[in-house]
Amino acid sequence: MANLADLFDSAAARALDAQASALAADGGWGLMAQAGQAAWQCLLQHWPQARRIGVVVGAGNNGGDGHVLARHALQAGCEVTVIALPGRPPSTALAQRAALEFRSAGGDIAEFDGALPGADIWVDALFGLGFDRAPEGVAQALIAALNAQTAPVLALDVPSGVDAERGAVPGEAVRATLTLQFIVAHRGLYTGDALDHCGRKQLAPLQLPADAWQGVAPAAEHWTQVRLRALLPPRRANTHKGESGHVLCVGGNHGSGGAIAMAAEAALRAGAGLLSLGTRRDHVGPLLARLPEAMTHALEDGDVLPALLDKAKVVAIGPGLGQDEWARALFARVLASAKPLVVDADALNVLAQDPRALPDAILTPHPGEAARLLGCSTAEIQADRYASAQALAERFHAVVVLKGAGSIVAAPAQTPRLIAAGNPGMAVGGMGDLLTGIIASLRAQGLMAFDAAAAGALLHGLAGDMAAADGARGLLPTDLLAPLRRLANPDLSP
């Protein structure tokens, strides 16, 4: 049995459904009956006062689930309206049976004529798991009508028009108030454009034969705050600063000293014991005034860098680095040191121009940087964020944090991790600089690269969520520093 800590791809979900149906004597009807009943109970839980229930149904088994819900609503005394696509009757044996039982209970199925009647709630049972293209014609018009009306929408399994495998929304798609997923949580609903369409998410695991799970494994791990306690235990009483790691932050070209300063301060707030900072000479004084805890050095000619690299356990390079000769020279020297790296911002752009394997590095690109690293468009990255993150990890032999709504952490031969934290207020310049420092700090404190990347991205997102309690608009990167410190000590959390 799965839970929300596991995310599955569409192949796994289809295999579960097929194997459970094959094992059942009724050919899968019991599973559809469970799904429809669970959907009805979900509706009652969240909208107990709803009396006018509208259901839009497709021809497949998702529509069958909708017919089962509609029958329960009808039998409970509700006023039920079921709307189907014109000329598309139920196409599977299960959906046909569900529609017949709804009609036998006294229900009626109308065809969509361009408008939807009033309802207290609408149920989206139009397209299911396998729909991965833009809706067309009357289907597109029906989804648009559903989005135009003002009642809440309960989507069954997947909001129609959303690609549950990739998180992409190639055309018109239902904007649900709540999405009730059946059996397993679908990985695509937790990242990218899908997040604008799912609303709240809930899981109805249903009862499956144990053998139905044979050969089925999660395609991603859903990372929430509970993961932090195991990775960030309390420090022992007799500890010293050297045990907490020495981070070297390199960057801050002319006019961009703030970027490397934020990375450095985030590294300290996340628990690094020592912090060195290499930047342009003009920034040394202001940085010392801002962050006296950092050992700040001018890197005008690079001669100081070897000594700094020798002392550092981990190097974070990129925030404010630029792409001029100074930046390229520093990047080359840092790479030659063979130190564990966190590579961000302009360091990623320099890497894109001269790609190479970085087996002890963590790359933290946003979608635009990821596109440059893979030589494709940003739209292609966003169309399949899981595949893009894995392609980056395989190409550079590195751990990758593909930033954005629903950040994904990938590594060669590892199950990707989906970060369940963050908010739209974090879409502001400088947020990525904090992430660079946090991840470098955790790596220096002894976490393996994959764990440091995932825990760092989770800390970053959670701190952003806490800081956005007063509103997402106007959120600044430095607003995250206070909650970051608390979150980095999960033993203090209730």
DAJO-V123584 format. One record per backbone hydrogen bond with DSSP energy under -0.5 kcal/mol. CO is the residue of the C=O (numbers start at 0). NH is the residue of the N-H. If there is no record, write none. Layout:
co->[CO	CO]
nh->[NH	NH]
This chain:
co->[2	4	5	6	6	7	8	9	10	11	12	13	14	15	16	17	18	19	23	25	27	28	29	30	31	32	33	34	35	36	37	38	39	40	41	42	46	50	50	51	51	51	52	53	54	54	55	56	58	58	59	60	61	62	63	64	65	66	67	68	69	70	71	72	73	77	78	80	80	81	82	83	84	91	92	93	94	95	96	97	98	99	100	101	102	107	107	109	114	119	120	121	121	122	122	123	124	127	129	135	135	136	137	138	139	140	141	142	143	144	151	152	152	152	153	154	154	155	158	159	161	162	163	165	166	167	171	173	176	177	177	178	178	179	180	181	184	185	186	187	190	191	192	193	193	196	199	201	202	203	205	208	209	210	212	214	218	219	220	220	221	222	223	224	225	226	227	236	239	239	240	241	243	244	244	244	245	245	246	246	247	247	248	249	251	252	255	255	256	257	258	259	260	261	262	263	264	265	266	267	273	274	275	276	277	278	279	279	280	280	282	283	284	285	286	290	293	294	296	301	301	303	304	305	306	307	312	313	314	314	315	316	317	317	318	319	323	324	325	326	327	328	329	330	331	332	333	333	334	339	340	341	341	342	343	343	344	344	345	346	347	348	349	350	357	359	360	361	362	364	365	366	367	368	369	370	370	376	377	378	379	380	381	383	384	385	386	387	388	389	390	391	392	392	395	398	399	399	400	401	403	404	406	407	407	408	409	410	415	416	416	417	417	418	422	423	425	427	429	430	431	432	433	434	435	436	437	438	439	440	441	442	447	448	449	450	451	452	453	454	455	456	457	458	459	460	460	461	462	463	465	466	467	471	475	476	477	478	479	480	481	482	483	485	488	489]
nh->[5	221	184	218	219	186	12	13	14	15	16	17	18	19	20	21	22	23	26	28	31	32	33	34	35	36	37	38	39	40	41	42	43	44	45	46	49	52	78	53	119	120	80	122	56	82	124	84	90	91	63	64	65	66	67	68	69	70	71	72	73	74	75	77	76	79	52	54	82	109	56	111	87	95	96	97	98	99	100	101	102	103	104	106	105	81	109	83	112	151	53	123	153	55	124	155	57	130	131	138	139	140	141	142	143	144	145	146	147	148	121	154	176	177	123	156	179	157	161	173	163	166	187	384	193	162	134	175	199	154	179	180	201	156	203	183	7	188	189	190	193	194	195	196	197	175	178	180	204	182	207	211	212	213	215	216	415	6	222	417	223	419	226	227	228	230	231	238	242	243	243	244	272	246	272	273	312	313	248	275	249	315	277	317	279	255	258	259	260	261	262	263	264	265	266	267	268	269	271	270	246	294	248	296	250	298	282	283	283	284	286	287	288	289	290	293	295	276	278	304	305	307	308	309	310	311	339	247	316	341	249	343	320	345	251	252	327	328	329	330	331	332	333	334	335	336	336	338	337	314	361	316	343	363	346	347	347	348	349	350	351	352	353	353	360	340	398	342	400	402	369	370	371	372	373	374	375	380	381	382	383	383	384	387	388	389	390	391	392	393	394	395	396	397	357	362	401	409	402	407	406	191	418	401	409	416	399	413	220	408	418	222	419	420	425	426	427	430	433	434	435	436	437	438	439	440	441	442	443	444	446	445	451	452	453	454	455	456	457	458	459	460	461	462	463	421	464	465	466	467	468	469	470	474	478	479	480	482	483	484	485	486	487	488	491	492]
